[in-house]
Amino acid sequence: MQKYSDYVRVQSEAAVRHLAVSFSYDTMEDEHAELTLRNGGDEVNHILEGELSARLAKAGIVVEEARISHLAYAPEIAGAMLQRQQATAIVAARAKIVEGAVGMVDMALKKLSQENIVELDDERKAAMVSNLMVVLCGEKAAQPIVNTGTLYN
């Protein structure tokens, strides 16, 4: 009976290990992965069930169901993966902020031109774009500065 239990334990662990090396944990490890351990759900469970069935059938064991009930990074890498997830979220947020800021700058330049509010040469447009991008993308509130001179002095 002990050898029987040991055989089931060893084969089950081998099947889970094989599954773990066959698929990425999540899309952060492989952006193009269609199936990952984390998002695979029933499909991953079905693959595990097939793997276990093949391994345990040799001992006359029929596997009726196999499920991954808990999936987590090992403690020694969990902190690093959390930092990686946070960095990915920050980069995505920054990209969205820049995308919105570029749209707003474009809209401002078009509106100023369409309504003949001010005529801007390329140098002044560049200065305005730079200033607006800093204000729109910055993490802190803008501090107004009154310019008493000119760009050409």
LUMPA-596985 format. One record per residue (C-alpha): residue number from 0; residue in three letters; x, y, z. Coordinates in steps of 0.2 Angstrom, whole numbers, plus 5000, padded with zeros to 4 digits. Each point is the difference from the previous one (the first is absolute). Layout:
# LUMPA-596985
REC    k    r     u     v     w
REC  NUM  Ala     X     Y     Z
...
//
This chain:
# LUMPA-596985
REC    k    r     u     v     w
REC    0  Met  5000  5000  5000
REC    1  Gln  5014  5012  5004
REC    2  Lys  5009  4997  4983
REC    3  Tyr  4983  5003  4992
REC    4  Ser  4998  5017  5009
REC    5  Asp  5018  5004  4996
REC    6  Tyr  4997  4996  4981
REC    7  Val  4985  5011  4999
REC    8  Arg  5008  5015  5009
REC    9  Val  5016  4998  4989
REC   10  Gln  4990  4999  4984
REC   11  Ser  4988  5014  5005
REC   12  Glu  5015  5012  5004
REC   13  Ala  5008  4995  4984
REC   14  Ala  4985  5004  4990
REC   15  Val  4998  5017  5009
REC   16  Arg  5018  5004  4997
REC   17  His  4998  4995  4981
REC   18  Leu  4985  5012  4999
REC   19  Ala  5010  5014  5009
REC   20  Val  5014  4999  4987
REC   21  Ser  4988  4998  4985
REC   22  Phe  4991  5017  5003
REC   23  Ser  5004  5017  5006
REC   24  Tyr  4993  5005  5017
REC   25  Asp  4992  5015  4992
REC   26  Thr  5001  5012  4986
REC   27  Met  5014  5010  5008
REC   28  Glu  5011  4986  4997
REC   29  Asp  4995  4998  4982
REC   30  Glu  4990  5014  4993
REC   31  His  4994  4989  4985
REC   32  Ala  4995  4985  5010
REC   33  Glu  4982  4995  4995
REC   34  Leu  4999  4988  5015
REC   35  Thr  5009  5003  5017
REC   36  Leu  4998  4991  5017
REC   37  Arg  4992  5015  5007
REC   38  Asn  4987  5003  4986
REC   39  Gly  4998  4983  4994
REC   40  Gly  4986  4994  5012
REC   41  Asp  4991  4985  4994
REC   42  Glu  5012  4997  4985
REC   43  Val  5015  4999  5012
REC   44  Asn  4990  4988  5011
REC   45  His  4996  4989  4986
REC   46  Ile  5018  4999  4994
REC   47  Leu  5005  4996  5018
REC   48  Glu  4987  4987  5001
REC   49  Gly  5006  4992  4984
REC   50  Glu  5018  5000  5006
REC   51  Leu  4995  4992  5016
REC   52  Ser  4989  4987  4992
REC   53  Ala  5015  4995  4988
REC   54  Arg  5012  4998  5015
REC   55  Leu  4989  4992  5012
REC   56  Ala  4991  4988  4988
REC   57  Lys  5015  4989  5001
REC   58  Ala  4995  4996  5018
REC   59  Gly  4982  4997  4996
REC   60  Ile  4995  5017  5007
REC   61  Val  4986  5009  4991
REC   62  Val  5001  5019  5002
REC   63  Glu  4982  5008  5001
REC   64  Glu  5005  5018  5002
REC   65  Ala  5015  5010  5003
REC   66  Arg  5001  5019  5004
REC   67  Ile  5012  5013  5005
REC   68  Ser  4993  5007  5015
REC   69  His  5014  5012  5005
REC   70  Leu  5013  5009  4989
REC   71  Ala  5013  5012  5006
REC   72  Tyr  5018  5005  4998
REC   73  Ala  5012  4992  5012
REC   74  Pro  5003  5011  5015
REC   75  Glu  5018  5004  4994
REC   76  Ile  4994  5008  4984
REC   77  Ala  4983  5006  5005
REC   78  Gly  5007  5018  5005
REC   79  Ala  5010  5002  4983
REC   80  Met  4984  4995  4990
REC   81  Leu  4990  5012  5010
REC   82  Gln  5012  5014  4995
REC   83  Arg  5000  4994  4982
REC   84  Gln  4981  5001  5000
REC   85  Gln  5000  5017  5008
REC   86  Ala  5013  5006  4987
REC   87  Thr  4989  4994  4986
REC   88  Ala  4985  5009  5007
REC   89  Ile  5010  5016  5002
REC   90  Val  5006  4999  4982
REC   91  Ala  4983  4997  4993
REC   92  Ala  4993  5014  5010
REC   93  Arg  5014  5012  4994
REC   94  Ala  4997  4995  4982
REC   95  Lys  4981  5004  5002
REC   96  Ile  5005  5017  5008
REC   97  Val  5012  5004  4986
REC   98  Glu  4987  4995  4987
REC   99  Gly  4987  5011  5007
REC  100  Ala  5012  5014  5002
REC  101  Val  5005  4999  4982
REC  102  Gly  4982  5001  4995
REC  103  Met  4997  5015  5011
REC  104  Val  5015  5009  4993
REC  105  Asp  4995  4996  4982
REC  106  Met  4982  5007  5004
REC  107  Ala  5007  5016  5008
REC  108  Leu  5011  5004  4985
REC  109  Lys  4986  4997  4988
REC  110  Lys  4988  5010  5010
REC  111  Leu  5012  5015  5002
REC  112  Ser  5003  4999  4981
REC  113  Gln  4982  4998  4995
REC  114  Glu  4993  5014  5010
REC  115  Asn  5015  5012  4996
REC  116  Ile  5003  5002  5018
REC  117  Val  5019  5001  4998
REC  118  Glu  5012  4997  4986
REC  119  Leu  5014  4988  5005
REC  120  Asp  5016  4997  4991
REC  121  Asp  5009  4983  5001
REC  122  Glu  5011  5005  5015
REC  123  Arg  4985  5007  5010
REC  124  Lys  4990  4984  4996
REC  125  Ala  5015  4990  5006
REC  126  Ala  5001  5010  5016
REC  127  Met  4981  4998  5002
REC  128  Val  5000  4982  4997
REC  129  Ser  5014  4997  5012
REC  130  Asn  4992  5010  5014
REC  131  Leu  4983  4992  4997
REC  132  Met  5007  4982  5001
REC  133  Val  5009  5004  5016
REC  134  Val  4984  5007  5008
REC  135  Leu  4989  4986  4993
REC  136  Cys  5012  4986  5004
REC  137  Gly  5008  5006  5016
REC  138  Glu  4995  4992  5017
REC  139  Lys  4999  5016  5009
REC  140  Ala  4988  5015  4997
REC  141  Ala  5007  5013  4989
REC  142  Gln  5007  5016  5007
REC  143  Pro  4996  5015  4989
REC  144  Ile  5015  5011  4994
REC  145  Val  4997  5017  4993
REC  146  Asn  5012  5003  4985
REC  147  Thr  5004  5018  4999
REC  148  Gly  5012  4998  4986
REC  149  Thr  5000  4992  4983
REC  150  Leu  5006  4984  4992
REC  151  Tyr  5011  5010  4988
REC  152  Asn  5011  5010  5013
//
